[in-house]
């Protein structure tokens, strides 16, 4: 599938207003899907036959959740906010920029960073399956892999953003990027106001997984203060 689409020309993204012939309501929930049930059943069989060590799987998952991502992505975004030179490198060649931070891996071989501005908001989806830069963003959320998100993100991006509590001015263009097995995307969110002079470590605390997918925005200074308040 092509990575970029537009109603009239190909210029890097699926824009607000682009239509496909499928749609369904966006739904959040914790119920296991049919695919998840199959995966668990397969894991049980492989474990019983001695092919899979559940403890090893738990360690891998824990690593992606707590040590690898989305902390790597947050580090890259914080560096981009604080260092304009690094930001230019990240937007020109995200793979090289992230690698310079010591982050490498198979899914980062073709990484593209797209920047949010007051005029453009970017959002990432994989319409075919669930392609996702694990080493940078951590484990993909369940909703990212769901059919409702994958279809509605293309058909009704403003509606999907509203479901996530994000309301943008009508003048802001929404650009949806379609990840593939070859190319993955990460969003560089707008830097929150009131963070001038902050260290990269402190800036990274404002970066969330969802804002790097584009279904959220970076935390505000007030929100961060509320989290750390006694």
C-alpha positions as CSV (number, residue, x, y, z in Angstrom):
1,X,0.0,0.0,0.0
2,X,1.2,3.5,-0.8
3,X,2.3,5.4,2.3
4,X,0.7,8.6,1.1
5,X,-2.6,9.5,-0.4
6,X,-4.6,12.6,-1.1
7,X,-7.9,13.4,-2.8
8,X,-6.1,15.0,-5.6
9,X,-2.4,14.3,-5.4
10,X,0.2,12.3,-3.5
11,X,2.2,14.5,-1.1
12,X,2.9,12.5,2.0
13,X,-0.3,11.7,3.9
14,X,-4.0,10.8,3.9
15,X,-5.7,14.1,4.4
16,X,-8.8,15.0,6.2
17,X,-11.7,14.4,3.8
18,X,-10.1,11.4,2.0
19,X,-12.7,8.7,1.7
20,X,-12.6,4.9,1.6
21,X,-15.5,2.5,1.3
22,X,-15.5,1.2,4.9
23,X,-16.4,2.5,8.3
24,X,-17.6,1.6,11.7
25,X,-17.9,3.2,15.1
26,X,-14.7,3.7,17.1
27,X,-14.7,1.6,20.2
28,X,-12.5,1.3,23.2
29,X,-12.6,-1.8,25.4
30,X,-10.6,-4.5,27.1
31,X,-12.5,-7.5,25.8
32,X,-10.3,-9.9,23.9
33,X,-10.7,-10.1,20.2
34,X,-11.0,-13.3,18.3
35,X,-7.4,-12.9,17.2
36,X,-6.2,-12.3,20.8
37,X,-8.0,-15.5,21.9
38,X,-6.3,-17.4,19.1
39,X,-2.9,-16.0,20.1
40,X,-3.5,-17.0,23.7
41,X,-4.6,-20.5,22.7
42,X,-1.5,-20.9,20.5
43,X,0.7,-19.7,23.4
44,X,-0.8,-22.3,25.7
45,X,-0.2,-25.1,23.2
46,X,3.4,-24.0,22.5
47,X,4.0,-23.7,26.3
48,X,2.6,-27.1,26.9
49,X,4.9,-28.6,24.2
50,X,7.9,-26.8,25.7
51,X,8.5,-24.6,22.7
52,X,7.8,-21.3,24.6
53,X,8.9,-20.2,28.0
54,X,6.2,-17.9,29.5
55,X,8.7,-16.2,31.8
56,X,10.9,-15.3,28.8
57,X,7.8,-13.8,27.0
58,X,7.0,-11.8,30.1
59,X,10.5,-10.4,30.2
60,X,10.3,-9.4,26.6
61,X,6.9,-7.7,27.1
62,X,8.2,-6.0,30.3
63,X,11.2,-4.7,28.4
64,X,9.1,-3.0,25.7
65,X,6.7,-1.6,28.3
66,X,9.1,-0.2,30.8
67,X,12.7,0.0,29.5
68,X,12.4,0.4,25.7
69,X,9.3,2.3,24.7
70,X,7.7,4.7,24.7
71,X,10.7,6.1,26.6
72,X,13.0,6.0,23.5
73,X,10.5,8.1,21.5
74,X,10.0,10.5,24.4
75,X,13.8,11.0,24.5
76,X,13.9,11.8,20.8
77,X,11.0,14.2,21.0
78,X,12.5,16.0,24.0
79,X,15.9,16.3,22.3
80,X,14.1,17.7,19.2
81,X,12.3,20.3,21.3
82,X,15.5,21.4,23.0
83,X,18.0,21.1,20.1
84,X,16.9,22.5,16.7
85,X,19.9,20.8,15.0
86,X,18.7,17.4,16.2
87,X,15.1,18.3,15.2
88,X,16.2,19.0,11.7
89,X,18.1,15.6,11.6
90,X,15.0,13.8,13.0
91,X,12.7,15.3,10.4
92,X,15.3,14.6,7.6
93,X,16.3,11.1,8.7
94,X,14.5,9.8,11.7
95,X,16.3,6.5,11.6
96,X,19.7,8.1,11.8
97,X,18.6,10.6,14.5
98,X,17.1,7.9,16.7
99,X,20.1,5.6,16.2
100,X,22.4,8.5,17.4
101,X,20.6,8.1,20.7
102,X,21.6,4.5,20.8
103,X,18.2,3.1,19.7
104,X,18.4,0.6,16.9
105,X,16.2,-2.3,15.7
106,X,14.5,-3.9,12.8
107,X,11.4,-1.8,12.9
108,X,13.4,1.4,13.1
109,X,15.2,0.8,9.8
110,X,12.7,3.0,7.9
111,X,11.4,5.5,10.4
112,X,9.9,8.8,9.4
113,X,9.2,11.6,11.8
114,X,6.4,14.1,10.9
115,X,6.0,17.4,12.8
116,X,2.8,18.9,14.2
117,X,2.3,22.6,13.7
118,X,-0.5,25.0,14.4
119,X,-1.5,24.5,10.8
120,X,-1.1,20.7,10.5
121,X,-1.9,17.8,12.9
122,X,-0.5,14.4,12.0
123,X,-1.9,11.0,12.9
124,X,-0.6,7.5,12.3
125,X,-2.5,4.4,11.3
126,X,-1.7,1.1,9.6
127,X,-4.7,0.4,7.4
128,X,-3.6,-3.1,6.4
129,X,-2.6,-4.6,9.8
130,X,-0.7,-3.0,12.7
131,X,2.8,-1.9,11.5
132,X,4.3,0.1,14.4
133,X,7.8,1.2,15.5
134,X,8.1,-0.9,18.7
135,X,11.6,0.2,19.6
136,X,10.6,3.8,19.6
137,X,7.0,3.8,20.8
138,X,6.8,0.5,22.8
139,X,4.0,-2.0,22.6
140,X,1.2,-0.9,20.2
141,X,-2.1,-0.2,22.0
142,X,-5.0,-2.5,21.4
143,X,-7.1,0.1,19.7
144,X,-4.3,0.8,17.2
145,X,-4.7,-2.7,15.9
146,X,-8.5,-2.6,15.8
147,X,-10.5,-2.5,12.6
148,X,-12.6,0.4,13.7
149,X,-9.5,2.6,14.3
150,X,-7.8,1.5,11.1
151,X,-10.9,2.4,9.0
152,X,-12.2,5.5,10.8
153,X,-8.8,7.1,11.1
154,X,-8.9,7.4,7.3
155,X,-12.6,8.2,6.8
156,X,-13.2,10.5,9.8
157,X,-9.9,11.6,11.5
158,X,-11.6,14.5,13.3
159,X,-14.2,12.1,14.8
160,X,-11.5,9.7,15.9
161,X,-9.5,12.6,17.5
162,X,-12.7,13.7,19.3
163,X,-13.1,10.2,20.7
164,X,-9.6,10.6,22.2
165,X,-10.6,14.0,23.6
166,X,-8.6,16.0,21.0
167,X,-10.5,19.0,19.4
168,X,-8.6,21.0,16.8
169,X,-9.5,24.3,15.1
170,X,-11.3,23.8,11.8
171,X,-8.4,25.6,10.1
172,X,-6.0,22.9,11.2
173,X,-5.4,20.3,8.5
174,X,-5.3,16.7,9.6
175,X,-2.9,14.5,7.8
176,X,-3.0,10.7,8.3
177,X,0.1,8.6,7.6
178,X,-0.3,5.0,6.6
179,X,2.4,2.8,8.1
180,X,3.7,-0.2,6.1
181,X,6.1,-3.1,6.8
182,X,8.8,-1.0,5.1
183,X,8.1,2.4,6.7
184,X,6.9,3.4,10.1
185,X,6.0,6.9,11.4
186,X,6.2,8.8,14.6
187,X,4.7,12.2,15.3
188,X,6.7,15.2,16.7
189,X,4.0,16.9,18.8
190,X,3.8,20.6,19.5
191,X,5.9,21.7,22.5
192,X,3.7,22.8,25.4
193,X,3.8,26.4,26.4
194,X,5.7,27.4,29.5
195,X,8.6,24.9,29.0
196,X,11.3,27.3,28.0
197,X,14.6,26.3,29.6
198,X,13.5,22.9,30.7
199,X,16.0,20.0,30.6
200,X,15.5,17.2,28.1
201,X,14.7,14.8,31.0
202,X,11.9,17.0,32.2
203,X,10.6,17.6,28.7
204,X,10.4,13.9,28.1
205,X,7.9,13.6,30.9
206,X,5.5,15.6,28.8
207,X,5.6,13.1,25.9
208,X,3.1,10.3,25.7
209,X,2.7,7.3,23.4
210,X,-0.6,8.7,22.1
211,X,0.9,12.1,21.2
212,X,3.6,10.3,19.2
213,X,0.9,8.4,17.3
214,X,-1.1,11.6,16.9
215,X,-4.2,10.6,18.8
216,X,-3.2,12.8,21.7
217,X,-1.2,16.0,22.5
218,X,1.7,16.4,24.8
219,X,0.9,17.0,28.4
220,X,0.6,20.6,29.6
221,X,2.7,22.0,32.3
222,X,-0.3,22.1,34.6
223,X,-1.1,18.4,33.8
224,X,2.4,17.4,34.7
225,X,2.4,19.4,37.9
226,X,-0.9,17.7,38.9
227,X,0.7,14.3,38.4
228,X,3.7,15.0,40.6
229,X,1.8,16.9,43.3
230,X,1.7,15.2,46.7
